[in-house]
Amino acid sequence: MLQRFFKFDELNANLKQETLAGITTFLTMSYIIIVNPKILEAAGIPFGPSMAATILSAFFGTLLMGIYAKRPFAVAPYMGENAFVAFTVVKVMGFSWQTALGAIFIGGVLFALLTIVKIRSWLANAIPENLKIGFAVGIGLFLTFIGLNETGIVTIGSPGAPVQVGNLNEAKILLAILGFIIIGFLMIKRINGAILISILLITFISIISGMQSLPEKFFSLPPDITPLLFHLDIPGALTWGFFSVVLTVFVMDFVDTMGTLLGLSYKANLLNDKGELPEIEKPMLVDALATIAASLLGTTTTGAYIESATGIEAGGKTGFTAVVVSILFLLALFFEPIFSVIPAYAYGPSLIIVGMLMITAVRKISFDDLTELIPVFCLIIMMSFTYNIGIGMTAGFVIYSLIKVLSGRYREVSAGMWILTLLSCLFFIFYPY
């Protein structure tokens, strides 16, 4: 029954492979359970309820992605958007987190309406092929950078040298490098579950060496979510003074989701001959509904996670991969102490490896046409070096249209691309820097 519902035979998938892929994706992104509430704590959102909201929004969105959209993509609160809310909207601009959640709710409703009338899919299909390839490459470099930073191999430097190599004498960094080598070796030998094996092995080594401690208890009751549940301020988010925040939240999630879906779909070979994702409205609607649910639960914008690429690389092809991830998220409500044991230097190497695999799409970019290459290059470098998928994509849209106009090839810019360019310009104009 499961095989028929998720079309295992049609996609050449099997239950074992899909389960391992789901476990791999979850372990790679489980850091969000702790990191998201830690970031939002800076905005005055209590940690315990925030952790419960994070888990529940991820469970809801990912389960819906698996059962309704039937895609192997996990859904969870976005990194970047959470920091924007905590540090820019609340700490710098002085708004309340309740008003910020109101903006996220409004964005989710708008996404749902635009998806139902198929405007979002129309815009996604209007994006040129080279930019779609750039999404995959940019996400690959972004994942690599995250992995290098999470493991400590690359750290924040000084103003003259923003990044620098970490202390390679540290045991955790050496274990991260070992994890990278283990994954590479197992993949060369074509051993299934290479990423999962490495994560578990490095975690085990860290425990027996005393670098990581086992939790005092393996089971815990879920935190009380009532301090956050339905505490959003929608009227406050509808004021003119909050317009820049609503616009920023809207555009960031709009382009983040679009780029992530297309980039992951490209990696998973889910795009058709036209470079389009069939039934793209389904995962887009899931993203919208998950964002609405997240705001009601008390957390920030949710969407398809780039770490899903690790599960795809592990063999995940169907929605069952997402269902496995959702179940593990739900279990995390009760077994959070176990999942929190997995250190960054255990899952970080998988992000580096998957990033490496995703940038292989670069060979399909049209290097001979500078009107295509320049915007794709800007998209990739801005996505990676600003640590923000949305900024990279919006920069790519603006440069693409501008270059086409300046070169006299404005007819190659579709109506949908002009709308995306206009949205991107508004984003940069009103962004609360």
N, C-alpha and C positions, 0 to 999 in steps of 0.2 A: 504493500500500500504506500509506504514512504517512497519507495523507488519510483512508483508511478506518479505520485503527487509532485515530486521534485524533479521528475524527468531524468533520472539517473542514466537510463539506457541511452537516451537521446544525446546527453552531454558526456557520455563515456565516464561516468562517475560511479563511486561505490560508497557504501555506508562507512567503512573503516577510514577511507581516505578523507571523507567529508568531516568525520568526527575529529580526526587528528588535525585537520585544517582549522576547525573551530577552536580547538584547544590552543593551537599555536597562535591564532589571532588574539584570543583572550589574554594569554600570558604576555603577549607583546604589548597590549594596550591596557593591562590591568592597573598600570601605574595611575591611570586617570581616577581610580577610586580614591586615592590619597591626594594626588596632586591638585585635582580640581577644587575640592573643598579647602585645601591649604591656601590656594590662590584667592578664593572667594572670601576666606576668613579676613583678608586685608580690607574687605569692603564691609565688614561687620556681620557677615553671615556666619552663624554658629557652625562649627566644624561637624559635629555629629549629625544633625539634621541635613546638612549640606551633602555629607557622604551618602546618606540614604537617598536623597534626591538625585544625586549623580548616578547611583546604581539603578534606581527605578526608571529613570529616563532612558538610560542605556538599555535596560531590559526591554522596555516598551518599544523603543525605536528599532532595536535589532530584531526582536521577535516579529514585528510587523514587516521589516525588510525581508526576513526569511520566508514568512508564510504568504504575504500579499505580493511583494515585488519579486520574490524568489531569486534574490541575488545574494552572492556570498560576501556581502558588505556588512560590517558592524557599524552601529550608530552609537554615538556618545557625545557628551558636551565637548565642543571644540576648544582646543588650546589656542590661545590668541584672543578669541572672543572673551574668554573668562578673564584674561589679564586686562583687556580693554575695559571691561566693566569695572573690575576691582580698582585698577590704578588710575585710569583716565576719567571714567564717568563719575566714580564715587570719590576717590582721593583727590584728584586734581580739580574736576569741575564742580564737586560738592553736591551732586545729586544723591538721592537715597538709592539703596539697592532695590527697594521695592519699585521705584520708578523705572530703573533699568530693566527689571523683569517685565514691566508693562510694555516697554519698547520691544522686547523680545517676543512677547505675546502678539503685539500688532504685526511684527514682521512675519511670524508664523502664519497668522490668518491671511495676510497678503500673499504669502507663498502658496498657500492652499488654493486660494481663489485663482491666482495666475496659473497654477498647475491644472486645475479643473477645466479652465477655458483654453488650455494647451498653449498659452503664451510662453511659458518657461521652456517647453520642449521645442517650440518654434525658434526661440532665441538660441537654444543649445545647438540645434541643427544648422543655424546660420553661421556658426563659428567655422572659419576655414580649417582645412585638414592639417596644415602645418602648425596652427596654434593648438589644435587638439593633441598633436604629437608632443608639442612643447609642454603641455600640461603633465604628461607622463614623465618627461625628462626632468622638468622642474620639481615635481613631487619626489622623484628619485633622488635628486641632489638635496632636497629639503630633508628627506628621511635620513640620508647619509649624515648631514650636518647635525640633525637631532641625535642620531646614534653616537657620533663622535663626541658630542657635548655631554650626553647622558653618561657615557662611560668614562669621561674625564680624559680621553685621549687628546681632545682639543678643548682648551679652556679660554675663558675671557682674558684678554691681555691688557694692554695699556692703550691710551689714546693714539699713540703712534703706531701701534701694532694691535689692532682690536682682538685678534685671536692668536693663540700660541699653543705649542705642544704642552700637554700635561706632564706631570712627573712620572716618567716611565719606570721609575724604581718602585712606585706604589703597587702593592699586591693586587688591588682591585683593577688597576689598569692592565696589569699583566694578565689577569684572568679574563678581562674583556678581549684582549688580543688573542688569548688562547681560544676563547669562544668563537671568534671570527675564523680562526684557522680550522677549528673543529667543523664548523658549518661548511666551510669551503671544501674540506677533505671529504666529508660525507656526501656533499653534492656531486663532487667529481666521481665518487664511487657509486653515484645514483642510488643512495640509500634513502628511502622514504622517511619523512619526519626529521630531516636533518636539523632544522631550526628548533623544533621542540626538544630533540635530544640534547642539543647544546644548551638550551635554557635550563633544563632540568639538571644537567651534569654540572654546569658552572654553579648553580644554586647549591647543589649537594656538596661540591668542593668548598664553597664558602662557609657552609654550616659545619662541616667536619674540621675545618681549619680554624674555626672560632671567629671568623670575620663576620658571620651572620648568626644570630641567635634564633633558636626555635622559640615560637611564642609560648607564653606561660599557659595559655589555653587555646584550644583549636576551634572552640565554638563560642559565639557571642550573640546576644539578642540584638536585633536591628535597632538603631537609634530612633528616637521619637522625631517624626518629620513634621509634626503639627506647628512648630514655630515658623515654618516656611510655607506650609501648604496654603495656597490661595492668598498669599500675602502680597501680590503684585498690585502696583498702582497704575492702572490704565489711564485714568483722567490726567494724571500728572505727566504721562508720556505724550499726551496729545497737545501739550502746550507748544507755542512757537519756539520758546527758549530751548526746548528739548529736540527740536527738529534735526539738528546736526547729528545727534546721537541716534535717533531713529533711522535716519538715512544711512549712517555708517553701519549700524547693525544690519540693516536690510541688504545693503550692497555686499558687505563682507560675507554674509551667509549665502547670498544669492550666487556669487561667483565662486566661493569656496566649494559649495555643494556641486555646482556645475563642473568645475575643474576636477574635483576629486572623483566624481562619478565617471567622467569621461576618461580620466587618467587611469583609474583602476580597471575600467571596462576595456581599455586598450590593452592593458597588461594581461587581462584574463581572456583576451580574444573574443569579447562579447559584442564588439562593434560589427556592423554589417559592411557590405562593400562600399557604401556611401560614407563610411566613417560615423554612422549614427548608432545610438544604442536603442534597439527595438523596445517599445513600450517604456520609454524613459520617464513617462508621466508617473509610473508606479513608484520607482524609488524616489522621485522628486516629491510625490505626495507624502510618502513615508517621512521624508525629511521635514516637511512642513508640519505634519501632525505631531512628530516627535518634538519639534521646537515648541509648539503650543503646549504640549504636555510638560515639557521641561520648565517652562515659565510658570505653569500652575503648581508644579511640584516644588519649585524654588531654586532652580539652577539656570544656567545660561544656555545659549544657542547650541543645539545638537545637529549632527549631520553625519554623513558617511565618513568613516575614519580611514586615513591613509595607511594606518597599520594593518588594515584588511589585506594589504598586499602581501603580508607575510603568510597569511592563510591561503591566499590564492597561489602563492609560490609553493606552498605545501600540498597543493592539489585540490583546494576548494573550488568548486565550479557551480554549485547549486545553492539554493536558499537554506538547505539543511545546515550548511556551515554556519550561517547566521543564527539559526535556531540553537545550535550547540553553544555559540557565544552567549546568547541571551540567557540560556539556562545557567551557565556558569556565573553570569552577572547576578542572577537572582540568588544563587547559592552564596555569592559573596556577601550578601546581607547577613548571613549567619556564620560564614567561615572567613570573614575578612582577615583575621589574624594570620591565616595560612597564606593567603594571596599576598599579604604585605611583606612576606619573607623574601620574595623574589627581588633581588637587587637590580639596580639599573645596569650594572656591568654584566648581568646575565642576559637581559633581553636586548640591550643596546646593540650588540654585534649583529643581531638579526636585522635591525633597521639599516645598518650599513650594507649588509649583503643584499637586501631587497632593493635598496637604493641603487646599488651597482647594476642589478638586473634590469631595473626600470629605465636607466639611462641608455640602455642599448637601443632604445627606439630612436635615438638621435640620428642614426644612419639613414632614417627615412625622411629627414627634413630636407627641403629643397635648398641646398647650399648655393646653387648657381643663381638663384633669384634673390637679390638683396632686399627687394621689397617684401619678401616673405621671411628672409633670414633675420633681418634687423629686429622686427617686432618679436619674433620667437626668442631671439637672444635676450632682449630686454625682459621678456616675460620670465625666462628661466633664471636669470641672475637676480632679478628683483624678488622673485618668489623665494629664492634660497637665502640671499644676503639680507633681506629685511625680516626674515623669519616669519613671513606672512604670505600664505597662498593668495589671499584676496588682493593684496597690493600688487603682487606680481602679475596676476591676471588682468586687473584693471589697467596697469601700465601697458601690458601687451595689446589690449584692445585699442587704447588711445594711440599708441605708436603705429599700430597696423593701419588704421584709417588715415592718420596724418601722412605716413609715408606713401600710401597709395595715391592720395590727393596730390602731394608734391611731385610725384613721378608721372602724373597725368593718367593714372590708371584707376581713377575714382569709381569707374563703373564696376570694378571688381569687388567693391564694398557693398554687401547686401543691406537691405533695409534693417534686418535684424542686427547686423553689426553696427549700424549707425545708432540704433537704440542702446546697445551695450556700450558704445563709445560715449554717448551722452550721459548715461548712468555713471560711467567711470569718471568723467570730467566733474560731475556733481560731487562724486565721492571725494575726489582730491580737493575740490574747492571748500567743501563744508567739513572735511575731516578735522576733528578737534586735536590738532597736533600737540 
